[in-house]
Amino acid sequence: MSRHRYWKLTADEMLKAEYDPAKVLNWEIKGVKEPESEAIFIGTFMYRNGTPLDYTPIKGIAFYHNNVEKKEVDEVTKFLKDKFGGEPKEKGTRVFLENSKEIYTGKEIGQLAKEMESKFKLRGIISIEFKDITEEERKKSGLADAKLLPIPGKH
């Protein structure tokens, strides 16, 4: 039986995961700064079919931020642009790097999470969603059952 599957992982777990990158629908690295009570975070993400900017889907990597100073937002934008290319477009608390390089492998996403954690002093957690991943593929992937989350409305 094929279905959508959704995991929450650390960067180290993501680095070890092996799966068909063509089956990734989207991923997000949510990086939180201490103390958590201040709600300072940077979320880097990518949607395979593009991320909506107004009504137009933008292809490429994007990030959102909360309670982050403008100087650091600019540093994150530069870091991601230097790494993946693309044309920055800002919309509120989101920054899109239109037509930047797209990444979907566990190694690429895990490495980016590690770099973001180190460079911006974040504690990251990765969410990743797959489309039509079979039970056999799931078992071979190294993605832990304990980290598998239900998707509301998908059974």
Salt bridges, closest charged atoms under 4 A:
ASP12 OD1 - LYS114 NZ 2.53
GLU13 OE1 - LYS147 NZ 3.30
GLU34 OE2 - ARG123 NE 3.40
GLU36 OE2 - ARG123 NH2 2.45
ASP54 OD1 - LYS91 NZ 2.46
GLU72 OE2 - LYS33 NZ 2.78
ASP74 OD1 - LYS70 NZ 2.80
GLU75 OE2 - LYS71 NZ 3.42
ASP82 OD2 - LYS78 NZ 2.60
GLU90 OE2 - LYS70 NZ 3.43
GLU98 OE1 - LYS89 NZ 3.25
GLU102 OE2 - LYS59 NZ 3.89
GLU108 OE2 - LYS101 NZ 3.59
GLU115 OE1 - LYS83 NZ 2.95
GLU129 OE2 - HIS4 ND1 3.29
GLU135 OE1 - ARG5 NH2 3.40
GLU135 OE2 - ARG138 NH2 2.62
GLU136 OE2 - LYS140 NZ 3.24
GLU137 OE1 - LYS23 NZ 2.85
ASP145 OD1 - ARG138 NH1 2.05
